[in-house]
Amino acid sequence: ATSLSTNLIDCASATPYMAVAFQWYTRFKYINEYPSSNILGAMVISKKIWDKISPQSRNIILDLARQSHGRIEEAARKEDEKCMKILLDAGIQVYRTDENIKDEEVQFIFDAAEKTRNNLVGELYSQELLDRTMTLLDEYRKEHPEDTKVIRIE
């Protein structure tokens, strides 16, 4: 039995695809339109092995990885769209973030995310990597104010 089926928890962060694949949607009544979950993956090669690969072969590997990533991302989005229809057909209601969420709720989420990011420094990534990532995110938000999928705190 899962935590959802035993009512130990009453919500879960999942993509539409995950909710359908794991049959979690049978326990859901609502889904938030705000994308709060994504899937991360990586191809990991040790530096020792990477250094043994010729620069020409490294470039081929990186090019193939980029191409594959694009195809995987496109396929995942299509599957999420199909699964979202399944969720809606099952009667799950979409909770519209812009209509229902309060500023203090958004701030709570942002504060929890910041705390989590900071707690993982030194365990999963360096402070430098986190700082660079946050800088890139800030730059993206400034350059793309039209992106309505990004929740901003002004």
SERO-81281 format. One record per residue (C-alpha): residue number from 1; residue in three letters; x, y, z. Coordinates in pm, 1 decimal, always signed. Example, Ala and Ser with C-alpha at 12.3 -4.5 7.8 and 13.67 -1.06 7.14 Angstrom:
2
+-----+---------+----------+----------+----------+
| num | residuo |        X |        Y |        Z |
+-----+---------+----------+----------+----------+
|   1 |     ALA |  +1230.0 |   -450.0 |   +780.0 |
|   2 |     SER |  +1367.0 |   -106.0 |   +714.0 |
+-----+---------+----------+----------+----------+
REM end
This chain:
154
+-----+---------+----------+----------+----------+
| num | residuo |        X |        Y |        Z |
+-----+---------+----------+----------+----------+
|   1 |     ALA |     +0.0 |     +0.0 |     +0.0 |
|   2 |     THR |   +119.5 |   +350.6 |    -72.8 |
|   3 |     SER |   +102.0 |   +657.1 |   +145.2 |
|   4 |     LEU |   -173.1 |   +788.3 |    -83.4 |
|   5 |     SER |   -388.2 |   +476.3 |    -58.9 |
|   6 |     THR |   -357.1 |   +463.6 |   +319.8 |
|   7 |     ASN |   -428.9 |   +837.5 |   +350.9 |
|   8 |     LEU |    -95.3 |   +896.4 |   +520.2 |
|   9 |     ILE |    -59.2 |  +1182.2 |   +272.3 |
|  10 |     ASP |   -328.0 |  +1358.4 |    +72.7 |
|  11 |     CYS |   -125.4 |  +1517.9 |   -204.2 |
|  12 |     ALA |   +175.6 |  +1444.1 |   -421.0 |
|  13 |     SER |   +393.9 |  +1630.0 |   -664.0 |
|  14 |     ALA |   +378.1 |  +1458.5 |  -1000.8 |
|  15 |     THR |   +368.4 |  +1528.6 |  -1369.3 |
|  16 |     PRO |    +41.5 |  +1428.1 |  -1538.5 |
|  17 |     TYR |   +227.1 |  +1131.1 |  -1688.5 |
|  18 |     MET |   +346.4 |  +1016.3 |  -1344.7 |
|  19 |     ALA |     -0.5 |  +1057.1 |  -1195.0 |
|  20 |     VAL |   -145.6 |   +827.3 |  -1461.8 |
|  21 |     ALA |   +143.0 |   +578.8 |  -1476.7 |
|  22 |     PHE |   +142.0 |   +524.5 |  -1100.5 |
|  23 |     GLN |   -240.5 |   +538.1 |  -1084.5 |
|  24 |     TRP |   -214.1 |   +815.9 |   -827.4 |
|  25 |     TYR |   -481.0 |  +1014.3 |  -1007.1 |
|  26 |     THR |   -742.0 |   +771.6 |   -871.6 |
|  27 |     ARG |   -678.0 |   +937.2 |   -534.3 |
|  28 |     PHE |   -673.4 |  +1296.9 |   -660.0 |
|  29 |     LYS |   -960.8 |  +1541.9 |   -683.7 |
|  30 |     TYR |   -758.6 |  +1845.4 |   -790.8 |
|  31 |     ILE |   -448.8 |  +1927.8 |   -987.7 |
|  32 |     ASN |   -267.7 |  +2257.7 |   -974.6 |
|  33 |     GLU |   -192.2 |  +2405.0 |  -1315.4 |
|  34 |     TYR |   +141.8 |  +2532.1 |  -1183.8 |
|  35 |     PRO |   +414.7 |  +2290.4 |  -1298.2 |
|  36 |     SER |   +578.6 |  +2194.9 |   -971.1 |
|  37 |     SER |   +744.0 |  +1873.3 |  -1075.8 |
|  38 |     ASN |   +982.7 |  +1768.5 |  -1344.2 |
|  39 |     ILE |  +1200.8 |  +1475.8 |  -1428.1 |
|  40 |     LEU |  +1575.0 |  +1510.7 |  -1421.6 |
|  41 |     GLY |  +1819.0 |  +1270.1 |  -1571.3 |
|  42 |     ALA |  +2182.7 |  +1257.9 |  -1656.5 |
|  43 |     MET |  +2445.6 |  +1057.0 |  -1832.4 |
|  44 |     VAL |  +2733.5 |  +1041.2 |  -1588.0 |
|  45 |     ILE |  +3087.4 |   +959.8 |  -1694.1 |
|  46 |     SER |  +3379.9 |   +978.1 |  -1455.8 |
|  47 |     LYS |  +3648.9 |  +1232.8 |  -1534.9 |
|  48 |     LYS |  +3900.1 |   +949.1 |  -1554.0 |
|  49 |     ILE |  +3704.9 |   +785.8 |  -1838.5 |
|  50 |     TRP |  +3606.0 |  +1116.8 |  -2003.0 |
|  51 |     ASP |  +3972.5 |  +1217.6 |  -2025.0 |
|  52 |     LYS |  +4046.9 |   +895.3 |  -2215.4 |
|  53 |     ILE |  +3794.3 |   +984.7 |  -2487.4 |
|  54 |     SER |  +3927.9 |  +1185.3 |  -2780.1 |
|  55 |     PRO |  +3805.4 |  +1545.6 |  -2813.9 |
|  56 |     GLN |  +3640.1 |  +1453.9 |  -3145.9 |
|  57 |     SER |  +3450.1 |  +1165.7 |  -2983.4 |
|  58 |     ARG |  +3353.2 |  +1386.6 |  -2687.6 |
|  59 |     ASN |  +3194.8 |  +1633.4 |  -2928.9 |
|  60 |     ILE |  +3001.0 |  +1352.8 |  -3094.9 |
|  61 |     ILE |  +2880.2 |  +1227.4 |  -2756.4 |
|  62 |     LEU |  +2771.5 |  +1577.6 |  -2652.0 |
|  63 |     ASP |  +2593.1 |  +1640.2 |  -2984.1 |
|  64 |     LEU |  +2406.9 |  +1309.2 |  -2960.4 |
|  65 |     ALA |  +2312.5 |  +1381.2 |  -2599.7 |
|  66 |     ARG |  +2171.2 |  +1722.3 |  -2695.2 |
|  67 |     GLN |  +1970.6 |  +1572.1 |  -2981.4 |
|  68 |     SER |  +1837.7 |  +1293.1 |  -2761.7 |
|  69 |     HIS |  +1745.5 |  +1536.3 |  -2486.5 |
|  70 |     GLY |  +1537.4 |  +1740.4 |  -2729.2 |
|  71 |     ARG |  +1349.3 |  +1433.7 |  -2853.2 |
|  72 |     ILE |  +1292.2 |  +1305.3 |  -2500.2 |
|  73 |     GLU |  +1167.1 |  +1644.3 |  -2383.0 |
|  74 |     GLU |   +927.5 |  +1671.9 |  -2678.4 |
|  75 |     ALA |   +795.4 |  +1318.0 |  -2621.8 |
|  76 |     ALA |   +748.1 |  +1384.2 |  -2249.3 |
|  77 |     ARG |   +546.4 |  +1698.1 |  -2320.5 |
|  78 |     LYS |   +322.7 |  +1510.1 |  -2564.0 |
|  79 |     GLU |   +267.3 |  +1231.1 |  -2310.7 |
|  80 |     ASP |   +186.5 |  +1487.1 |  -2040.6 |
|  81 |     GLU |    -74.9 |  +1641.6 |  -2271.9 |
|  82 |     LYS |   -235.5 |  +1300.1 |  -2332.4 |
|  83 |     CYS |   -229.9 |  +1219.8 |  -1961.8 |
|  84 |     MET |   -375.8 |  +1557.4 |  -1871.1 |
|  85 |     LYS |   -678.2 |  +1464.3 |  -2083.3 |
|  86 |     ILE |   -706.7 |  +1138.0 |  -1886.7 |
|  87 |     LEU |   -698.7 |  +1334.8 |  -1561.2 |
|  88 |     LEU |   -966.0 |  +1576.5 |  -1681.1 |
|  89 |     ASP |  -1182.6 |  +1291.5 |  -1814.2 |
|  90 |     ALA |  -1155.6 |  +1130.1 |  -1469.2 |
|  91 |     GLY |  -1316.9 |  +1440.7 |  -1320.9 |
|  92 |     ILE |  -1008.4 |  +1593.4 |  -1167.1 |
|  93 |     GLN |  -1051.1 |  +1968.3 |  -1139.2 |
|  94 |     VAL |   -775.3 |  +2209.6 |  -1237.4 |
|  95 |     TYR |   -689.5 |  +2457.0 |   -965.0 |
|  96 |     ARG |   -605.2 |  +2780.3 |  -1144.4 |
|  97 |     THR |   -306.7 |  +2931.4 |   -970.3 |
|  98 |     ASP |   -359.6 |  +3289.1 |  -1081.1 |
|  99 |     GLU |   -719.9 |  +3290.9 |   -959.8 |
| 100 |     ASN |   -683.4 |  +3113.9 |   -627.6 |
| 101 |     ILE |   -334.4 |  +3140.8 |   -486.0 |
| 102 |     LYS |   -262.5 |  +3404.8 |   -226.7 |
| 103 |     ASP |    +62.7 |  +3601.3 |   -206.7 |
| 104 |     GLU |   +152.0 |  +3446.6 |   +129.0 |
| 105 |     GLU |   +105.6 |  +3095.5 |    -14.3 |
| 106 |     VAL |   +338.2 |  +3173.8 |   -303.5 |
| 107 |     GLN |   +590.3 |  +3325.5 |    -62.7 |
| 108 |     PHE |   +574.4 |  +3011.4 |   +154.7 |
| 109 |     ILE |   +653.3 |  +2795.2 |   -150.1 |
| 110 |     PHE |   +939.1 |  +3020.5 |   -259.1 |
| 111 |     ASP |  +1081.5 |  +3029.5 |    +95.4 |
| 112 |     ALA |  +1065.1 |  +2649.2 |   +125.8 |
| 113 |     ALA |  +1233.6 |  +2609.4 |   -213.2 |
| 114 |     GLU |  +1510.8 |  +2851.7 |   -117.2 |
| 115 |     LYS |  +1568.1 |  +2672.7 |   +213.3 |
| 116 |     THR |  +1584.5 |  +2337.1 |    +34.9 |
| 117 |     ARG |  +1825.9 |  +2468.7 |   -229.6 |
| 118 |     ASN |  +2054.4 |  +2610.5 |    +38.3 |
| 119 |     ASN |  +2042.7 |  +2291.6 |   +246.9 |
| 120 |     LEU |  +2159.5 |  +2086.7 |    -51.9 |
| 121 |     VAL |  +2473.4 |  +2296.5 |   -110.2 |
| 122 |     GLY |  +2772.4 |  +2075.3 |    -44.0 |
| 123 |     GLU |  +2563.5 |  +1757.2 |    -68.4 |
| 124 |     LEU |  +2433.3 |  +1766.9 |   -426.1 |
| 125 |     TYR |  +2603.5 |  +2072.9 |   -574.3 |
| 126 |     SER |  +2841.7 |  +2355.5 |   -496.6 |
| 127 |     GLN |  +2746.8 |  +2707.8 |   -390.4 |
| 128 |     GLU |  +2900.4 |  +2829.4 |   -716.3 |
| 129 |     LEU |  +2671.5 |  +2606.9 |   -923.7 |
| 130 |     LEU |  +2365.3 |  +2719.1 |   -728.6 |
| 131 |     ASP |  +2461.7 |  +3085.2 |   -766.2 |
| 132 |     ARG |  +2515.7 |  +3044.4 |  -1140.5 |
| 133 |     THR |  +2183.5 |  +2863.0 |  -1181.0 |
| 134 |     MET |  +1993.7 |  +3131.2 |   -990.3 |
| 135 |     THR |  +2164.1 |  +3403.6 |  -1196.5 |
| 136 |     LEU |  +2057.3 |  +3231.0 |  -1518.8 |
| 137 |     LEU |  +1702.3 |  +3197.8 |  -1385.0 |
| 138 |     ASP |  +1689.6 |  +3568.2 |  -1297.7 |
| 139 |     GLU |  +1821.6 |  +3657.1 |  -1643.4 |
| 140 |     TYR |  +1559.4 |  +3435.8 |  -1808.4 |
| 141 |     ARG |  +1278.8 |  +3592.8 |  -1608.6 |
| 142 |     LYS |  +1394.3 |  +3943.9 |  -1701.5 |
| 143 |     GLU |  +1430.2 |  +3856.6 |  -2069.9 |
| 144 |     HIS |  +1096.5 |  +3669.5 |  -2089.2 |
| 145 |     PRO |   +834.0 |  +3866.0 |  -1894.6 |
| 146 |     GLU |   +570.4 |  +3720.5 |  -2127.9 |
| 147 |     ASP |   +630.3 |  +3367.6 |  -1995.6 |
| 148 |     THR |   +306.9 |  +3306.0 |  -1806.5 |
| 149 |     LYS |   +420.5 |  +2967.7 |  -1672.9 |
| 150 |     VAL |   +664.4 |  +3144.1 |  -1440.2 |
| 151 |     ILE |   +521.2 |  +3260.0 |  -1109.5 |
| 152 |     ARG |   +695.2 |  +3572.8 |   -993.0 |
| 153 |     ILE |   +703.0 |  +3751.8 |   -662.5 |
| 154 |     GLU |   +731.8 |  +4123.8 |   -721.2 |
+-----+---------+----------+----------+----------+
REM end
